[in-house]
Amino acid sequence: MEQQLLLRVLDSFQLSPAQQLPAPSLPLSGLDADRNMLDVSFRTVRFLPPHPVSLDPLDVLQDAFAAALALFPQLAGSLRREDGRDVVFSGTGDDDVTVTLVLAASDMSVADVDADAPDSPLLDRLAPRDGDGGPAALALQATRFACGGLALGMRVAHALCDGAGSTKFLAAAARFARGEEQAVSPVWERRELLGPRDPPRVVTPFDAVLSTGDDDVARRGPYGCQTHDGLSRVCFHVSDARVETLRAALAAATGVKLTTFEVLAAFIWRAKVKANRTSTDEAVKMVYSMNISGLLDPPLPDGYWGNVCVPVYVALAAGDLVGRPLAETASLVKNSKLGVDEEYVRSYIDFQELRRGDGVTAGKCVSAFTDWRRLGHSEVDFGWGGPDAVLPLSWRLLGSVEPCFLLPYGAGDERRRRGFKVFVAVREEAVPRFKEEMEEILLQHEPCDCISAGKL
């Protein structure tokens, strides 16, 4: 029998917020309403350690999520467009929506789950898929394994929160499970804190990286116009020591201190473009998200849980990217951060507001990068330990269908002492060439194809 069929549903609950929204519909922020976020599901799975025999983890989770939903009632709402604005709608009467929590079980052990296989059908079954759970912004699934371990899967509308925001909700539920008081009250105030200016004005130019007037993008969104077929999702095992050697060499060449992320983003971006054999005169871009919570004056409040990142782009001709020293590209990535200030944030929001119907796009040759190695996942502890691993299940990110995730190994994985792993989407025909490009930074003992059969 196929592994993905070895799950059985035990029960399904509809969780309703203990309090109603202050209004039937609430407007989203300018960052929430970015077309890169709208119509995108943010899907993840967390693997929790075995629970004490004295408790039923499924009962604990059900009670904890019901309590947390009272603090985050917007997650039970649905997204819609009203009077030209994107809003979260609370529902009235028969239109009331609830959050679905599915409880499932498997006779498998967590050790049977390959956490190094981003295209695993089994992993995909451990979280609600698009459309599962009805129109609510949030849906949850808890799967208990025979070993006592647990998989906690989540699907949440990206327009309501990013990874940091969804972690605030999960951490609140975890505090309820542990019987602790909430440290910070959730803050909504999307339009007040990150809405467009009146009138909108774009001071920071985005014309070099974003284009408008694409009717296809306006109609289908940035992801609907890209080719999803022919993409492979692969895992590579990266050596801390080899990356550090490369980072030191590039820093010496530039005279500038470079971060691991800056070096890796430049390295992997160039490797993908080379492997794709992109035409030398074609414009290629990389994009990453930058947290702006502390850039604003005043800073966003600690309880704010909406999208708090802006995209930052680096653009080059493919031939220029492949031909220039890697140190120069890493420096470009580093310098791209320097222009991100409050005006950049406000101008980006206003640009989206003014161009909303024009089809804003960064193009089709965009590589997106995000770093999950230090996101505070340990806060999501329901009383018997934080997650052993947290994995992404969504592959639409920052307007790109070819994302790259930097991920830590599970807490009990011995490879954690020597490196981390990379999940990346690569065009299928380019995978062999991309593997060759990646050899310089990989753990030496791994097979050269680097598509692991490792387990949690």
C-alpha positions, 0 to 999 in steps of 0.5 A, spaced: 500 500 500 502 507 498 505 510 504 500 516 503 494 512 504 496 509 511 492 515 514 485 514 517 481 520 520 479 519 527 474 525 527 473 532 525 471 538 529 469 545 527 472 550 532 468 557 533 471 563 536 468 565 543 468 572 540 465 575 534 469 580 530 468 587 531 465 588 525 462 584 519 469 585 515 475 588 517 480 591 511 487 588 510 494 591 510 497 593 504 502 588 505 497 583 506 493 585 500 500 584 496 498 579 490 504 575 492 500 573 498 492 573 496 490 566 494 496 563 497 496 558 502 501 557 507 502 550 509 506 547 514 507 541 518 511 540 525 513 534 528 512 534 535 516 529 540 512 523 543 507 525 549 506 522 556 502 516 557 498 520 562 495 525 556 491 524 550 495 529 545 489 530 541 484 532 546 490 537 549 490 540 542 483 541 541 482 545 547 488 549 546 486 551 539 479 553 541 482 557 546 487 561 542 481 562 536 478 566 541 484 571 541 485 570 533 478 570 531 479 573 524 482 566 522 475 563 522 473 568 517 474 568 510 477 572 505 473 576 499 473 583 496 468 589 498 468 596 495 475 595 492 478 592 498 481 586 500 477 584 507 476 578 512 469 577 512 466 574 519 460 571 516 453 572 519 447 567 520 448 561 515 454 564 512 458 563 519 465 560 518 469 555 523 476 553 523 476 545 521 481 541 526 482 534 523 484 528 528 488 523 524 492 517 526 497 512 523 500 505 524 507 508 522 512 511 526 515 518 525 521 515 524 518 512 517 517 519 515 522 522 510 523 529 512 528 530 507 523 529 501 520 535 499 516 532 494 513 526 499 506 525 498 506 522 505 508 529 507 503 533 503 497 528 507 499 531 514 496 538 513 490 540 510 490 542 502 487 548 499 480 547 499 480 543 505 476 545 511 471 550 507 472 557 506 475 559 513 482 562 513 485 557 517 485 549 517 488 544 522 490 537 522 493 533 528 496 526 526 498 521 531 503 516 530 504 509 533 510 511 536 507 516 540 509 522 536 505 527 532 504 531 526 501 538 526 499 540 520 496 547 518 493 551 512 493 558 513 491 564 508 498 568 507 494 574 506 492 574 514 499 572 516 506 570 514 511 565 518 512 569 524 504 571 525 502 564 524 507 562 529 504 567 534 497 563 534 500 556 535 505 559 541 498 562 544 495 555 543 501 552 546 501 557 552 494 555 553 495 547 553 501 549 558 496 553 563 500 559 562 498 566 561 498 569 554 505 574 554 502 579 549 495 580 546 494 580 539 494 586 535 490 587 529 490 594 526 492 592 519 490 598 515 492 603 521 499 601 521 500 598 514 495 601 510 496 606 504 498 613 505 492 618 503 494 620 497 498 614 496 505 616 493 511 612 490 518 615 492 522 609 492 522 606 485 520 599 483 520 600 476 527 596 475 524 590 478 517 590 478 513 591 471 505 593 470 500 592 465 500 585 464 493 583 463 494 576 464 497 577 471 492 582 472 487 576 471 490 570 474 495 573 479 503 572 479 503 565 480 497 563 475 502 565 469 508 561 471 509 554 469 508 549 474 509 543 470 516 540 469 519 542 476 522 538 481 523 539 488 529 536 491 533 536 498 541 538 499 545 537 505 549 543 506 556 543 510 557 549 515 564 548 514 564 548 507 559 554 507 564 558 512 570 556 507 566 559 502 564 565 506 571 567 508 574 567 501 568 571 498 569 576 504 576 577 503 575 578 496 570 584 497 573 586 504 566 586 507 563 581 512 558 577 509 552 573 512 551 565 510 544 567 507 548 572 503 553 567 500 548 562 499 543 566 496 548 568 491 551 561 490 544 558 489 541 563 485 547 563 480 547 555 480 540 555 478 541 560 472 547 556 470 543 549 470 537 552 467 542 555 461 538 561 461 539 566 455 545 571 457 541 577 455 535 575 459 533 578 465 533 574 472 532 576 479 532 573 486 527 575 491 527 575 499 523 577 504 526 582 509 522 583 516 520 591 517 517 590 524 523 594 527 524 599 521 518 603 522 517 609 527 514 607 531 516 600 531 510 595 530 507 592 536 509 586 539 502 583 538 502 585 531 501 578 527 500 580 520 505 580 514 511 584 516 516 583 511 517 586 504 520 583 498 527 585 496 530 584 489 536 583 486 536 583 478 541 582 473 542 579 466 543 572 466 550 572 462 552 578 467 550 573 473 554 567 471 560 571 468 561 575 474 565 573 481 561 570 486 563 575 491 560 581 487 553 578 487 554 576 494 555 584 495 549 586 491 545 581 495 548 585 502 547 592 499 540 590 497 538 591 504 541 598 505 535 601 501 530 598 505 527 603 510 521 606 512 520 610 505 521 603 502 516 600 506 511 605 505 512 606 497 512 599 496 505 599 499 503 605 495 505 602 489 501 596 490 495 600 492 496 604 485 497 599 481 493 593 484 489 592 477 495 593 472 498 586 473 504 587 478 509 582 476 517 581 477 517 576 471 518 569 470 525 568 472 525 569 479 528 565 484 525 566 491 529 565 498 527 564 505 531 562 511 527 558 516 533 556 521 532 561 526 524 562 527 523 561 534 519 554 533 521 552 540 515 556 542 510 551 540 511 547 546 504 544 548 507 541 554 511 535 552 517 539 548 517 543 542 517 541 534 523 536 532 522 539 525 518 544 521 517 543 514 514 547 508 509 544 504 507 550 500 511 552 493 509 559 491 513 564 495 514 572 493 511 571 486 516 565 484 514 558 483 521 556 484 523 557 492 529 555 496 528 554 503 534 554 508 532 549 514 535 546 520 535 538 521 530 535 526 532 536 534 535 529 534 538 529 527 546 528 528 547 532 522 544 538 525 551 539 528 555 539 521 550 543 517 543 544 515 538 542 509 536 546 503 529 545 499 529 548 492 525 547 486 529 546 480 526 545 473 527 537 472 531 537 466 536 542 469 537 538 476 543 534 474 547 540 472 544 543 478 547 538 483 554 539 480 554 546 481 552 545 488 557 540 490 562 545 493 558 546 499 555 539 500 556 535 506 562 530 504 559 524 506 552 524 502 551 521 496 552 526 490 545 526 488 544 529 495 536 527 495 536 524 501 533 518 504 534 520 511 528 520 516 526 524 522 
